[in-house]
């Protein structure tokens, strides 16, 4: 069967739902895109369900299965249900205004249909799945980055590989785009969940376009003297107003090293050096004392400033926070994100022309549900998702638990990459709150590793079934970087030159 052969015909329509009978030699899959030719219109639909039966009555089927009776000619058939999502009429694409007719021919999507659907993008994520075939590339446009995105899937579904692919594309397009990546499990540098053990360090542009920070090599520290009371909210989201007032009083009294002096004074004299209610003093000092010295030393250096400078130059930053306590992970993530996001906002407000030169930023946040849970203290990431679009700051919320993301934030994630999701609660949350996903719960449950559904509004308003590119395969096909260095001499020539130099030294002696 060729891509031009009909796979069946429409047998019924109701609203945006279409039923069609499939030819006996046809194999389809859930989520597959089909084309329906109907007079002057062309419709596109996604397969959401299927049933198989015959024209025999149930009792007749049972008697035949038991071998008790044979029946005359009858028909067996497979009926497929699909949901319309697009209509092409007079050369224009739009949401469906009507539905197909009975007996209209149905076709599997082809390469030509991919070009009509305009699935390719600046940041290629994978290829369109059509049953067992992989068709043209599917990608996300640059404009989708500040419109926010999310990656959802259970452990082992392929999230790490998808993160690597997307961020590798961001690095490829530097300095137009730049990535700020928080790695909670220490997997992205070396690709520990990829069978071939390849991560961002294997990207050809890693040495020139990526800066790696890790607490293990002491490159990731935040000096206490760089912390002003205004930054305490990022370190301690639950800090109360009286504690913040006390912090400002200490800052005015001691200056930049207010945290060190306050802790020393409190330890020796039982008070921080400024009069305040005992309960307020104890609450604030307990917070300040919880900052570990190896991560928050008494210095004027902060890696946050280095990160900000790199981001502004188009150098992506991979921040490995694995091995830290969860509360310290949260502090590092919120503090550094706040500084960078606020820089974009402040530059937009005060120097618009300079802001236009900044690269479009994508912040990849693993374990996003820990920062966007409506039952927890609000963090900078909620503000970014809701209000930072105009500053060209985008958030990529990566989590296996989408149902724990604040509904208002989830509604702002215009691009979604949905992988196999185990819990019904999460699948229901995804399908009920994502356009054209109302009938896709079964499909999400049955996705294989590396398979996903992609929605990227306003460009792609429907769920596209894709096979995410395998990161090692991406590296294999990536053009090698030519640094235009002179060729190294051969070993024989180097030996000959060494002998000449040795002979010259003996002659001079």
One Martini backbone bead per residue (centre of mass of N, CA, C, O) as a GRO file, in nm:
protein
  509
    1UNK     BB    1   0.095   0.036   0.023
    2UNK     BB    2   0.046   0.362  -0.033
    3UNK     BB    3   0.007   0.703   0.050
    4UNK     BB    4  -0.242   0.711  -0.179
    5UNK     BB    5  -0.404   0.513  -0.027
    6UNK     BB    6  -0.684   0.409   0.095
    7UNK     BB    7  -0.801   0.313   0.439
    8UNK     BB    8  -1.102   0.435   0.397
    9UNK     BB    9  -1.436   0.529   0.525
   10UNK     BB   10  -1.696   0.719   0.599
   11UNK     BB   11  -1.979   0.636   0.842
   12UNK     BB   12  -1.963   0.893   1.050
   13UNK     BB   13  -2.103   1.196   1.209
   14UNK     BB   14  -2.033   1.422   1.511
   15UNK     BB   15  -1.931   1.699   1.487
   16UNK     BB   16  -1.584   1.632   1.562
   17UNK     BB   17  -1.675   1.341   1.503
   18UNK     BB   18  -1.529   1.040   1.348
   19UNK     BB   19  -1.623   0.762   1.144
   20UNK     BB   20  -1.434   0.471   1.020
   21UNK     BB   21  -1.366   0.232   0.785
   22UNK     BB   22  -1.132  -0.030   0.760
   23UNK     BB   23  -0.919  -0.188   0.595
   24UNK     BB   24  -0.785  -0.506   0.629
   25UNK     BB   25  -0.465  -0.399   0.555
   26UNK     BB   26  -0.475  -0.203   0.804
   27UNK     BB   27  -0.255  -0.002   1.018
   28UNK     BB   28  -0.297   0.149   1.334
   29UNK     BB   29  -0.285   0.430   1.574
   30UNK     BB   30  -0.285   0.605   1.839
   31UNK     BB   31  -0.290   0.948   1.723
   32UNK     BB   32  -0.314   0.933   1.438
   33UNK     BB   33  -0.291   1.097   1.134
   34UNK     BB   34  -0.560   1.199   0.921
   35UNK     BB   35  -0.710   1.218   0.595
   36UNK     BB   36  -1.000   1.401   0.455
   37UNK     BB   37  -1.175   1.389   0.160
   38UNK     BB   38  -1.414   1.676   0.095
   39UNK     BB   39  -1.438   1.795  -0.173
   40UNK     BB   40  -1.328   2.125  -0.101
   41UNK     BB   41  -1.225   1.963   0.146
   42UNK     BB   42  -0.978   1.923   0.415
   43UNK     BB   43  -0.925   1.687   0.669
   44UNK     BB   44  -0.804   1.664   1.012
   45UNK     BB   45  -0.721   1.376   1.224
   46UNK     BB   46  -0.745   1.187   1.533
   47UNK     BB   47  -0.689   0.891   1.675
   48UNK     BB   48  -0.894   0.753   1.969
   49UNK     BB   49  -1.046   0.490   1.850
   50UNK     BB   50  -1.157   0.131   1.860
   51UNK     BB   51  -1.350  -0.124   1.677
   52UNK     BB   52  -1.457  -0.476   1.665
   53UNK     BB   53  -1.674  -0.656   1.429
   54UNK     BB   54  -1.999  -0.776   1.328
   55UNK     BB   55  -2.314  -0.863   1.174
   56UNK     BB   56  -2.356  -1.032   1.403
   57UNK     BB   57  -2.499  -1.147   1.658
   58UNK     BB   58  -2.411  -1.235   1.967
   59UNK     BB   59  -2.533  -1.524   1.969
   60UNK     BB   60  -2.401  -1.601   1.698
   61UNK     BB   61  -2.107  -1.568   1.784
   62UNK     BB   62  -2.112  -1.781   2.009
   63UNK     BB   63  -2.198  -2.027   1.837
   64UNK     BB   64  -1.955  -2.013   1.644
   65UNK     BB   65  -1.725  -2.029   1.861
   66UNK     BB   66  -1.840  -2.322   1.965
   67UNK     BB   67  -1.936  -2.490   1.697
   68UNK     BB   68  -2.265  -2.518   1.668
   69UNK     BB   69  -2.267  -2.297   1.426
   70UNK     BB   70  -2.316  -2.201   1.089
   71UNK     BB   71  -2.286  -1.917   0.887
   72UNK     BB   72  -2.332  -1.719   0.661
   73UNK     BB   73  -2.281  -1.444   0.521
   74UNK     BB   74  -2.046  -1.201   0.657
   75UNK     BB   75  -1.922  -0.909   0.833
   76UNK     BB   76  -1.611  -0.776   0.910
   77UNK     BB   77  -1.501  -0.501   1.130
   78UNK     BB   78  -1.337  -0.169   1.157
   79UNK     BB   79  -1.385   0.095   1.384
   80UNK     BB   80  -1.296   0.444   1.375
   81UNK     BB   81  -1.205   0.709   1.592
   82UNK     BB   82  -1.216   1.069   1.535
   83UNK     BB   83  -1.067   1.404   1.564
   84UNK     BB   84  -1.106   1.709   1.469
   85UNK     BB   85  -0.853   1.996   1.392
   86UNK     BB   86  -0.860   2.047   1.067
   87UNK     BB   87  -0.893   2.284   0.782
   88UNK     BB   88  -0.897   2.286   0.420
   89UNK     BB   89  -0.977   2.595   0.233
   90UNK     BB   90  -0.874   2.763  -0.024
   91UNK     BB   91  -0.568   2.740   0.110
   92UNK     BB   92  -0.685   2.737   0.406
   93UNK     BB   93  -0.621   2.729   0.753
   94UNK     BB   94  -0.839   2.580   1.010
   95UNK     BB   95  -1.079   2.533   1.196
   96UNK     BB   96  -1.347   2.356   1.195
   97UNK     BB   97  -1.676   2.416   1.024
   98UNK     BB   98  -1.713   2.107   0.972
   99UNK     BB   99  -1.791   1.790   0.814
  100UNK     BB  100  -1.792   1.505   0.677
  101UNK     BB  101  -1.893   1.259   0.455
  102UNK     BB  102  -2.029   0.998   0.345
  103UNK     BB  103  -1.765   0.812   0.189
  104UNK     BB  104  -1.522   0.944   0.253
  105UNK     BB  105  -1.192   0.951   0.216
  106UNK     BB  106  -0.913   0.786   0.382
  107UNK     BB  107  -0.582   0.895   0.500
  108UNK     BB  108  -0.265   0.880   0.555
  109UNK     BB  109  -0.022   1.060   0.651
  110UNK     BB  110   0.210   1.261   0.479
  111UNK     BB  111   0.462   1.457   0.376
  112UNK     BB  112   0.270   1.664   0.252
  113UNK     BB  113   0.104   1.709   0.512
  114UNK     BB  114   0.335   1.821   0.684
  115UNK     BB  115   0.364   2.086   0.519
  116UNK     BB  116   0.074   2.183   0.574
  117UNK     BB  117   0.097   2.169   0.900
  118UNK     BB  118   0.362   2.291   1.002
  119UNK     BB  119   0.585   2.119   1.205
  120UNK     BB  120   0.822   2.268   1.178
  121UNK     BB  121   1.126   2.401   1.349
  122UNK     BB  122   1.390   2.551   1.502
  123UNK     BB  123   1.339   2.319   1.731
  124UNK     BB  124   1.413   2.004   1.707
  125UNK     BB  125   1.258   1.707   1.853
  126UNK     BB  126   1.133   1.532   1.602
  127UNK     BB  127   0.908   1.286   1.463
  128UNK     BB  128   0.652   1.181   1.286
  129UNK     BB  129   0.403   0.955   1.374
  130UNK     BB  130   0.301   0.672   1.146
  131UNK     BB  131   0.285   0.430   1.307
  132UNK     BB  132   0.592   0.291   1.185
  133UNK     BB  133   0.644   0.577   1.083
  134UNK     BB  134   0.883   0.839   0.995
  135UNK     BB  135   0.862   1.156   0.928
  136UNK     BB  136   0.886   1.460   0.954
  137UNK     BB  137   0.977   1.719   1.124
  138UNK     BB  138   0.948   1.840   1.470
  139UNK     BB  139   0.889   2.176   1.610
  140UNK     BB  140   1.008   2.473   1.770
  141UNK     BB  141   0.978   2.798   1.812
  142UNK     BB  142   1.119   3.076   1.940
  143UNK     BB  143   0.840   3.209   2.030
  144UNK     BB  144   0.778   2.970   2.246
  145UNK     BB  145   0.963   3.018   2.487
  146UNK     BB  146   0.807   3.269   2.640
  147UNK     BB  147   0.531   3.079   2.648
  148UNK     BB  148   0.602   2.833   2.766
  149UNK     BB  149   0.677   2.503   2.920
  150UNK     BB  150   0.631   2.133   2.922
  151UNK     BB  151   0.743   1.822   3.086
  152UNK     BB  152   0.579   1.496   3.079
  153UNK     BB  153   0.665   1.206   3.288
  154UNK     BB  154   0.764   0.925   3.379
  155UNK     BB  155   0.986   0.724   3.486
  156UNK     BB  156   1.144   0.627   3.177
  157UNK     BB  157   1.007   0.801   2.925
  158UNK     BB  158   1.235   1.048   2.827
  159UNK     BB  159   1.309   1.329   2.958
  160UNK     BB  160   1.618   1.355   2.945
  161UNK     BB  161   1.642   1.337   2.638
  162UNK     BB  162   1.458   1.584   2.580
  163UNK     BB  163   1.630   1.791   2.726
  164UNK     BB  164   1.884   1.753   2.556
  165UNK     BB  165   1.768   1.828   2.283
  166UNK     BB  166   1.661   2.113   2.343
  167UNK     BB  167   1.930   2.235   2.462
  168UNK     BB  168   2.103   2.178   2.213
  169UNK     BB  169   1.942   2.372   2.030
  170UNK     BB  170   1.995   2.624   2.195
  171UNK     BB  171   2.306   2.615   2.159
  172UNK     BB  172   2.308   2.625   1.845
  173UNK     BB  173   2.149   2.928   1.866
  174UNK     BB  174   2.374   3.080   1.953
  175UNK     BB  175   2.279   3.403   2.076
  176UNK     BB  176   1.965   3.388   2.045
  177UNK     BB  177   1.994   3.153   2.252
  178UNK     BB  178   1.943   3.041   2.602
  179UNK     BB  179   2.047   2.838   2.889
  180UNK     BB  180   1.892   2.742   3.207
  181UNK     BB  181   2.012   2.462   3.399
  182UNK     BB  182   1.861   2.231   3.628
  183UNK     BB  183   2.033   1.964   3.800
  184UNK     BB  184   1.919   1.730   4.036
  185UNK     BB  185   2.075   1.436   3.935
  186UNK     BB  186   2.334   1.448   3.744
  187UNK     BB  187   2.264   1.374   3.411
  188UNK     BB  188   2.329   1.596   3.178
  189UNK     BB  189   2.635   1.594   3.141
  190UNK     BB  190   2.658   1.252   3.091
  191UNK     BB  191   2.401   1.080   3.047
  192UNK     BB  192   2.298   0.849   3.263
  193UNK     BB  193   2.015   0.761   3.101
  194UNK     BB  194   2.198   0.694   2.867
  195UNK     BB  195   2.333   0.422   2.729
  196UNK     BB  196   2.593   0.589   2.600
  197UNK     BB  197   2.681   0.819   2.786
  198UNK     BB  198   2.548   1.111   2.682
  199UNK     BB  199   2.595   1.462   2.702
  200UNK     BB  200   2.663   1.796   2.705
  201UNK     BB  201   2.977   1.741   2.696
  202UNK     BB  202   2.937   1.621   2.384
  203UNK     BB  203   2.902   1.883   2.273
  204UNK     BB  204   3.070   2.070   2.039
  205UNK     BB  205   2.992   2.356   2.217
  206UNK     BB  206   3.067   2.329   2.521
  207UNK     BB  207   3.338   2.495   2.559
  208UNK     BB  208   3.198   2.778   2.434
  209UNK     BB  209   2.855   2.750   2.527
  210UNK     BB  210   2.927   2.624   2.822
  211UNK     BB  211   2.856   2.637   3.177
  212UNK     BB  212   2.978   2.471   3.468
  213UNK     BB  213   2.809   2.393   3.781
  214UNK     BB  214   2.939   2.281   4.110
  215UNK     BB  215   2.968   2.186   4.443
  216UNK     BB  216   3.208   1.979   4.407
  217UNK     BB  217   3.411   2.223   4.270
  218UNK     BB  218   3.351   2.511   4.407
  219UNK     BB  219   3.172   2.697   4.184
  220UNK     BB  220   2.909   2.698   4.396
  221UNK     BB  221   2.885   3.004   4.549
  222UNK     BB  222   2.751   3.218   4.827
  223UNK     BB  223   2.818   3.502   4.954
  224UNK     BB  224   2.716   3.666   5.234
  225UNK     BB  225   2.795   3.966   5.122
  226UNK     BB  226   2.567   3.931   4.877
  227UNK     BB  227   2.342   3.943   5.100
  228UNK     BB  228   2.041   4.083   5.115
  229UNK     BB  229   1.733   4.126   5.249
  230UNK     BB  230   1.591   4.109   4.963
  231UNK     BB  231   1.693   3.788   4.931
  232UNK     BB  232   1.543   3.618   5.152
  233UNK     BB  233   1.289   3.521   4.996
  234UNK     BB  234   1.454   3.315   4.819
  235UNK     BB  235   1.555   3.145   5.071
  236UNK     BB  236   1.273   3.228   5.248
  237UNK     BB  237   0.943   3.210   5.173
  238UNK     BB  238   0.839   3.221   5.499
  239UNK     BB  239   0.908   3.499   5.559
  240UNK     BB  240   0.850   3.759   5.771
  241UNK     BB  241   0.814   4.090   5.821
  242UNK     BB  242   0.967   4.121   6.097
  243UNK     BB  243   1.225   3.977   5.993
  244UNK     BB  244   1.288   4.181   5.766
  245UNK     BB  245   1.321   4.427   5.948
  246UNK     BB  246   1.557   4.314   6.108
  247UNK     BB  247   1.748   4.275   5.869
  248UNK     BB  248   1.767   4.577   5.795
  249UNK     BB  249   1.882   4.669   6.064
  250UNK     BB  250   2.141   4.497   6.046
  251UNK     BB  251   2.244   4.615   5.779
  252UNK     BB  252   2.270   4.911   5.885
  253UNK     BB  253   2.466   4.837   6.125
  254UNK     BB  254   2.693   4.635   5.967
  255UNK     BB  255   2.643   4.575   5.670
  256UNK     BB  256   2.758   4.338   5.452
  257UNK     BB  257   2.839   4.156   5.729
  258UNK     BB  258   2.563   4.098   5.890
  259UNK     BB  259   2.550   3.789   5.923
  260UNK     BB  260   2.812   3.737   6.074
  261UNK     BB  261   2.772   3.940   6.311
  262UNK     BB  262   2.498   3.833   6.410
  263UNK     BB  263   2.593   3.543   6.475
  264UNK     BB  264   2.818   3.615   6.672
  265UNK     BB  265   2.653   3.787   6.873
  266UNK     BB  266   2.441   3.571   6.939
  267UNK     BB  267   2.642   3.353   7.049
  268UNK     BB  268   2.773   3.549   7.282
  269UNK     BB  269   2.497   3.741   7.380
  270UNK     BB  270   2.191   3.659   7.269
  271UNK     BB  271   2.219   3.881   7.040
  272UNK     BB  272   2.241   4.062   6.723
  273UNK     BB  273   2.257   4.402   6.801
  274UNK     BB  274   1.937   4.430   6.790
  275UNK     BB  275   1.639   4.533   6.879
  276UNK     BB  276   1.393   4.273   6.956
  277UNK     BB  277   1.191   4.035   6.947
  278UNK     BB  278   1.252   3.720   7.042
  279UNK     BB  279   1.088   3.563   6.823
  280UNK     BB  280   1.217   3.710   6.582
  281UNK     BB  281   1.512   3.648   6.638
  282UNK     BB  282   1.493   3.339   6.637
  283UNK     BB  283   1.380   3.304   6.353
  284UNK     BB  284   1.609   3.444   6.194
  285UNK     BB  285   1.860   3.293   6.315
  286UNK     BB  286   1.772   3.016   6.222
  287UNK     BB  287   1.797   3.076   5.923
  288UNK     BB  288   2.094   3.181   5.909
  289UNK     BB  289   2.215   2.911   6.043
  290UNK     BB  290   2.122   2.717   5.789
  291UNK     BB  291   2.367   2.816   5.632
  292UNK     BB  292   2.605   2.664   5.469
  293UNK     BB  293   2.947   2.722   5.441
  294UNK     BB  294   3.011   2.570   5.166
  295UNK     BB  295   2.780   2.753   5.014
  296UNK     BB  296   2.797   3.004   5.247
  297UNK     BB  297   3.039   3.196   5.259
  298UNK     BB  298   3.272   3.441   5.380
  299UNK     BB  299   3.208   3.644   5.101
  300UNK     BB  300   3.213   3.827   4.771
  301UNK     BB  301   3.127   3.570   4.621
  302UNK     BB  302   2.920   3.482   4.323
  303UNK     BB  303   2.792   3.271   4.082
  304UNK     BB  304   2.556   3.446   3.980
  305UNK     BB  305   2.722   3.660   3.829
  306UNK     BB  306   2.849   3.465   3.627
  307UNK     BB  307   2.584   3.361   3.508
  308UNK     BB  308   2.476   3.630   3.403
  309UNK     BB  309   2.708   3.695   3.207
  310UNK     BB  310   2.674   3.441   3.030
  311UNK     BB  311   2.384   3.476   2.942
  312UNK     BB  312   2.425   3.758   2.800
  313UNK     BB  313   2.642   3.606   2.589
  314UNK     BB  314   2.514   3.304   2.521
  315UNK     BB  315   2.588   3.124   2.772
  316UNK     BB  316   2.520   2.838   2.890
  317UNK     BB  317   2.383   2.699   3.206
  318UNK     BB  318   2.496   2.431   3.418
  319UNK     BB  319   2.329   2.335   3.724
  320UNK     BB  320   2.458   2.127   3.973
  321UNK     BB  321   2.246   2.008   4.260
  322UNK     BB  322   2.356   1.755   4.335
  323UNK     BB  323   2.382   1.661   4.688
  324UNK     BB  324   2.191   1.851   4.798
  325UNK     BB  325   1.980   1.977   4.983
  326UNK     BB  326   1.663   2.062   4.921
  327UNK     BB  327   1.678   2.350   5.047
  328UNK     BB  328   1.939   2.431   4.888
  329UNK     BB  329   1.831   2.394   4.609
  330UNK     BB  330   1.607   2.606   4.630
  331UNK     BB  331   1.792   2.847   4.688
  332UNK     BB  332   1.968   2.844   4.435
  333UNK     BB  333   1.743   2.857   4.225
  334UNK     BB  334   1.593   3.119   4.318
  335UNK     BB  335   1.832   3.316   4.331
  336UNK     BB  336   1.939   3.293   4.035
  337UNK     BB  337   1.675   3.338   3.882
  338UNK     BB  338   1.605   3.615   3.994
  339UNK     BB  339   1.853   3.772   3.890
  340UNK     BB  340   1.808   3.715   3.585
  341UNK     BB  341   1.511   3.801   3.548
  342UNK     BB  342   1.548   4.091   3.663
  343UNK     BB  343   1.745   4.184   3.446
  344UNK     BB  344   1.551   4.168   3.210
  345UNK     BB  345   1.339   4.359   3.327
  346UNK     BB  346   1.521   4.609   3.382
  347UNK     BB  347   1.622   4.642   3.089
  348UNK     BB  348   1.343   4.687   2.961
  349UNK     BB  349   1.282   4.949   3.135
  350UNK     BB  350   1.580   5.114   3.093
  351UNK     BB  351   1.707   4.940   2.817
  352UNK     BB  352   1.576   4.838   2.535
  353UNK     BB  353   1.813   4.803   2.333
  354UNK     BB  354   1.973   4.610   2.519
  355UNK     BB  355   1.751   4.393   2.545
  356UNK     BB  356   1.746   4.308   2.239
  357UNK     BB  357   2.041   4.165   2.271
  358UNK     BB  358   1.927   3.953   2.425
  359UNK     BB  359   1.877   3.640   2.479
  360UNK     BB  360   1.665   3.390   2.468
  361UNK     BB  361   1.522   3.243   2.760
  362UNK     BB  362   1.565   2.908   2.904
  363UNK     BB  363   1.420   2.745   3.186
  364UNK     BB  364   1.521   2.446   3.336
  365UNK     BB  365   1.287   2.265   3.557
  366UNK     BB  366   1.316   2.041   3.775
  367UNK     BB  367   1.083   1.952   3.987
  368UNK     BB  368   0.840   2.167   3.949
  369UNK     BB  369   0.630   2.090   4.174
  370UNK     BB  370   0.804   2.218   4.414
  371UNK     BB  371   0.747   2.531   4.288
  372UNK     BB  372   0.415   2.495   4.176
  373UNK     BB  373   0.262   2.441   4.430
  374UNK     BB  374  -0.035   2.559   4.572
  375UNK     BB  375   0.049   2.442   4.878
  376UNK     BB  376   0.287   2.637   4.850
  377UNK     BB  377   0.511   2.857   4.838
  378UNK     BB  378   0.570   3.113   4.652
  379UNK     BB  379   0.759   3.163   4.356
  380UNK     BB  380   0.936   3.289   4.090
  381UNK     BB  381   0.805   3.087   3.879
  382UNK     BB  382   0.522   3.200   3.879
  383UNK     BB  383   0.596   3.480   3.772
  384UNK     BB  384   0.724   3.392   3.509
  385UNK     BB  385   0.476   3.240   3.386
  386UNK     BB  386   0.278   3.505   3.412
  387UNK     BB  387   0.495   3.782   3.334
  388UNK     BB  388   0.778   3.714   3.142
  389UNK     BB  389   0.719   3.711   2.835
  390UNK     BB  390   0.805   4.012   2.745
  391UNK     BB  391   1.123   3.943   2.833
  392UNK     BB  392   1.220   3.661   2.718
  393UNK     BB  393   1.121   3.450   2.948
  394UNK     BB  394   1.145   3.101   2.992
  395UNK     BB  395   0.963   2.800   3.094
  396UNK     BB  396   1.065   2.456   3.182
  397UNK     BB  397   0.847   2.220   3.309
  398UNK     BB  398   0.972   1.938   3.487
  399UNK     BB  399   0.751   1.647   3.536
  400UNK     BB  400   0.566   1.364   3.676
  401UNK     BB  401   0.349   1.591   3.827
  402UNK     BB  402   0.116   1.786   3.686
  403UNK     BB  403  -0.114   1.802   3.916
  404UNK     BB  404   0.094   1.996   4.102
  405UNK     BB  405   0.029   2.231   3.921
  406UNK     BB  406  -0.067   2.522   3.894
  407UNK     BB  407  -0.328   2.616   3.706
  408UNK     BB  408  -0.237   2.900   3.609
  409UNK     BB  409   0.036   2.797   3.507
  410UNK     BB  410  -0.056   2.570   3.316
  411UNK     BB  411  -0.213   2.769   3.123
  412UNK     BB  412   0.082   2.906   3.028
  413UNK     BB  413   0.161   2.634   2.879
  414UNK     BB  414   0.189   2.626   2.535
  415UNK     BB  415   0.405   2.402   2.566
  416UNK     BB  416   0.380   2.037   2.522
  417UNK     BB  417   0.544   1.738   2.653
  418UNK     BB  418   0.394   1.415   2.632
  419UNK     BB  419   0.434   1.134   2.818
  420UNK     BB  420   0.434   0.871   2.987
  421UNK     BB  421   0.160   0.820   3.225
  422UNK     BB  422   0.063   0.656   3.513
  423UNK     BB  423  -0.130   0.839   3.655
  424UNK     BB  424  -0.458   0.919   3.634
  425UNK     BB  425  -0.453   1.203   3.756
  426UNK     BB  426  -0.248   1.314   3.546
  427UNK     BB  427  -0.399   1.244   3.286
  428UNK     BB  428  -0.653   1.407   3.350
  429UNK     BB  429  -0.515   1.682   3.377
  430UNK     BB  430  -0.408   1.693   3.087
  431UNK     BB  431  -0.677   1.643   2.920
  432UNK     BB  432  -0.861   1.873   3.062
  433UNK     BB  433  -0.613   2.117   3.012
  434UNK     BB  434  -0.591   2.035   2.695
  435UNK     BB  435  -0.616   2.085   2.384
  436UNK     BB  436  -0.724   1.803   2.210
  437UNK     BB  437  -0.717   1.584   2.487
  438UNK     BB  438  -0.994   1.453   2.578
  439UNK     BB  439  -0.923   1.150   2.415
  440UNK     BB  440  -0.598   1.070   2.531
  441UNK     BB  441  -0.553   0.873   2.774
  442UNK     BB  442  -0.483   0.606   2.633
  443UNK     BB  443  -0.238   0.710   2.476
  444UNK     BB  444  -0.059   0.795   2.717
  445UNK     BB  445  -0.049   0.506   2.845
  446UNK     BB  446   0.085   0.374   2.554
  447UNK     BB  447   0.343   0.497   2.548
  448UNK     BB  448   0.660   0.491   2.459
  449UNK     BB  449   0.977   0.517   2.471
  450UNK     BB  450   1.023   0.839   2.320
  451UNK     BB  451   0.730   0.911   2.322
  452UNK     BB  452   0.501   1.181   2.208
  453UNK     BB  453   0.319   1.480   2.275
  454UNK     BB  454   0.271   1.782   2.076
  455UNK     BB  455   0.226   2.123   2.191
  456UNK     BB  456   0.239   2.461   2.008
  457UNK     BB  457   0.128   2.744   2.082
  458UNK     BB  458  -0.013   2.867   1.788
  459UNK     BB  459   0.108   2.666   1.578
  460UNK     BB  460   0.029   2.399   1.755
  461UNK     BB  461  -0.316   2.299   1.830
  462UNK     BB  462  -0.224   1.998   1.837
  463UNK     BB  463  -0.162   1.663   1.881
  464UNK     BB  464   0.163   1.537   1.819
  465UNK     BB  465   0.303   1.249   1.713
  466UNK     BB  466   0.624   1.155   1.849
  467UNK     BB  467   0.975   1.098   1.795
  468UNK     BB  468   1.230   1.137   1.984
  469UNK     BB  469   1.534   1.223   1.961
  470UNK     BB  470   1.827   1.068   1.994
  471UNK     BB  471   2.098   1.204   2.127
  472UNK     BB  472   2.327   1.032   1.996
  473UNK     BB  473   2.214   1.078   1.708
  474UNK     BB  474   2.247   1.380   1.707
  475UNK     BB  475   2.557   1.380   1.744
  476UNK     BB  476   2.623   1.215   1.488
  477UNK     BB  477   2.475   1.445   1.292
  478UNK     BB  478   2.651   1.659   1.385
  479UNK     BB  479   2.832   1.916   1.316
  480UNK     BB  480   3.144   1.980   1.317
  481UNK     BB  481   3.371   2.184   1.470
  482UNK     BB  482   3.559   2.456   1.329
  483UNK     BB  483   3.848   2.621   1.472
  484UNK     BB  484   4.089   2.685   1.273
  485UNK     BB  485   4.331   2.507   1.322
  486UNK     BB  486   4.629   2.401   1.292
  487UNK     BB  487   4.804   2.150   1.195
  488UNK     BB  488   4.950   1.888   1.324
  489UNK     BB  489   5.231   1.742   1.345
  490UNK     BB  490   5.395   1.480   1.302
  491UNK     BB  491   5.584   1.265   1.481
  492UNK     BB  492   5.830   1.257   1.286
  493UNK     BB  493   5.871   1.566   1.273
  494UNK     BB  494   5.906   1.609   1.579
  495UNK     BB  495   6.159   1.429   1.609
  496UNK     BB  496   6.338   1.578   1.405
  497UNK     BB  497   6.331   1.852   1.554
  498UNK     BB  498   6.455   1.751   1.823
  499UNK     BB  499   6.727   1.663   1.703
  500UNK     BB  500   6.812   1.939   1.601
  501UNK     BB  501   6.806   2.084   1.873
  502UNK     BB  502   7.008   1.893   2.016
  503UNK     BB  503   7.249   1.951   1.820
  504UNK     BB  504   7.265   2.259   1.875
  505UNK     BB  505   7.333   2.239   2.177
  506UNK     BB  506   7.606   2.083   2.149
  507UNK     BB  507   7.751   2.293   1.970
  508UNK     BB  508   7.736   2.533   2.175
  509UNK     BB  509   7.906   2.367   2.396
   0.00000   0.00000   0.00000
